[in-house]
Amino acid sequence: MLWIKAFHVIFMVTWFAGLFYLPRLFVYHAMSTDKISIERFKIMERKLYYGIMAPGAILTILLGLWMLHAYAWAAYKSALWLHLKLGLVLILIAFHLYCGYCRRQFQRDQNKHSHVFYRWLNEFPVVLLIAIVVLAIVRPF
């Protein structure tokens, strides 16, 4: 089970690396005016989303579910920290999907937001990471 936990953390780090970097690419993409840069950002965003973020997310979630099943959900069903963590993971999944929506908007040249919006968006996964790690390690409740 320790191997499963280790790979869960490895893929979580991979997923978060993408969640930190993709909104940063959106910042630069929103600021771009020349066609060459715009096309380059489209390629980078697609490869990051489908090549790193999606596999990281899927494997993180699958391994997390495996651990949840293996550690007997019955033992943890009353653990508030776990319910909060799982709720934050659902929010993280929604954020991931929203990033995919933004990526598609850029792909179609239909972005409606400024680089400032994406600078703020870039901070959201940091808050989630801190909360999820604290809940998983400290288990304050």
C-alpha positions in Angstrom: 0.0 0.0 0.0 3.0 2.3 0.5 3.8 2.1 -3.2 0.2 3.1 -4.0 0.5 6.1 -1.7 3.9 7.0 -3.1 2.6 7.0 -6.7 -0.5 8.8 -5.6 1.7 11.7 -4.3 3.9 11.6 -7.4 1.0 11.9 -9.7 -0.6 14.6 -7.5 2.6 16.6 -7.8 2.5 16.2 -11.6 -1.1 17.3 -11.7 -0.4 20.3 -9.6 2.6 21.3 -11.6 0.3 21.5 -14.6 -2.4 23.4 -12.6 0.2 25.9 -11.6 1.7 26.3 -15.1 -1.3 26.3 -17.4 -2.9 29.5 -15.9 0.6 31.1 -16.2 0.6 30.2 -19.9 -2.8 31.8 -20.2 -1.4 35.0 -18.7 1.3 35.1 -21.5 -1.2 34.0 -24.1 -3.6 36.7 -23.2 -0.8 39.3 -23.5 0.4 38.0 -26.9 -0.4 39.9 -30.1 1.7 38.2 -32.8 0.4 35.1 -34.6 3.6 33.0 -34.0 3.4 33.4 -30.2 -0.3 32.8 -30.1 0.1 29.5 -32.1 3.0 28.5 -29.9 0.9 29.0 -26.7 -1.9 27.0 -28.2 0.4 24.0 -28.7 2.0 24.4 -25.3 -1.4 24.6 -23.6 -2.7 21.5 -25.4 0.3 19.4 -24.7 0.4 20.4 -21.0 -3.3 19.8 -20.5 -3.5 16.4 -22.3 0.0 15.2 -21.9 0.7 16.0 -18.2 -2.4 17.4 -16.4 -5.0 14.9 -17.5 -2.9 11.8 -16.9 -1.7 13.2 -13.6 -5.3 13.9 -12.5 -6.7 10.5 -13.6 -3.9 8.6 -11.9 -4.1 10.7 -8.7 -7.9 10.1 -8.5 -7.7 6.4 -9.3 -4.9 5.7 -6.8 -6.8 7.8 -4.2 -9.9 5.8 -4.7 -7.8 2.6 -4.4 -6.4 3.8 -1.1 -9.8 4.8 0.1 -11.1 1.3 -0.7 -8.1 -0.5 0.8 -8.1 1.5 4.0 -11.7 0.5 4.6 -14.0 3.4 4.0 -15.9 2.3 7.1 -13.0 3.3 9.3 -12.9 6.8 7.9 -16.6 7.5 7.2 -16.8 9.7 10.2 -13.4 11.5 9.7 -14.2 15.1 9.0 -10.7 15.8 7.7 -11.3 13.2 4.9 -14.7 14.6 3.9 -13.2 18.1 3.7 -10.2 16.8 1.7 -12.5 14.9 -0.7 -14.6 18.1 -1.1 -11.5 20.1 -2.0 -10.5 17.4 -4.5 -13.9 17.8 -6.2 -13.3 21.6 -6.3 -9.8 20.8 -7.8 -11.4 18.6 -10.4 -13.8 21.4 -11.3 -10.8 23.9 -11.5 -9.0 21.4 -13.8 -12.1 21.2 -16.1 -12.4 25.0 -16.0 -8.8 25.3 -17.2 -9.7 22.9 -20.0 -12.6 25.2 -20.9 -10.3 28.3 -20.9 -7.8 26.3 -23.1 -10.5 25.6 -25.6 -11.5 29.3 -25.7 -7.9 30.2 -26.4 -7.7 27.4 -29.1 -10.7 29.0 -30.9 -9.4 32.5 -30.4 -12.4 33.3 -28.2 -10.7 34.3 -25.0 -12.7 36.9 -23.1 -10.4 37.5 -20.1 -7.4 39.8 -19.6 -4.0 38.6 -18.3 -4.9 40.0 -14.9 -7.8 37.5 -14.6 -5.4 34.7 -15.3 -2.9 36.0 -12.8 -5.6 35.7 -10.1 -6.7 32.3 -11.4 -3.1 31.2 -11.1 -3.3 31.6 -7.3 -6.3 29.4 -6.8 -4.5 26.0 -6.9 -2.0 27.2 -4.4 -4.8 27.6 -1.8 -6.2 24.2 -2.6 -2.8 22.6 -2.4 -2.1 24.0 1.1 -5.5 23.0 2.4 -5.4 19.5 1.0 -1.9 18.8 2.3 -2.7 20.2 5.7 -5.9 18.1 5.9 -4.1 14.9 4.7 -1.0 15.3 6.9 -2.2 17.1 10.1 -5.8 15.8 10.1 -6.9 18.7 12.3 -10.5 17.4 12.9 
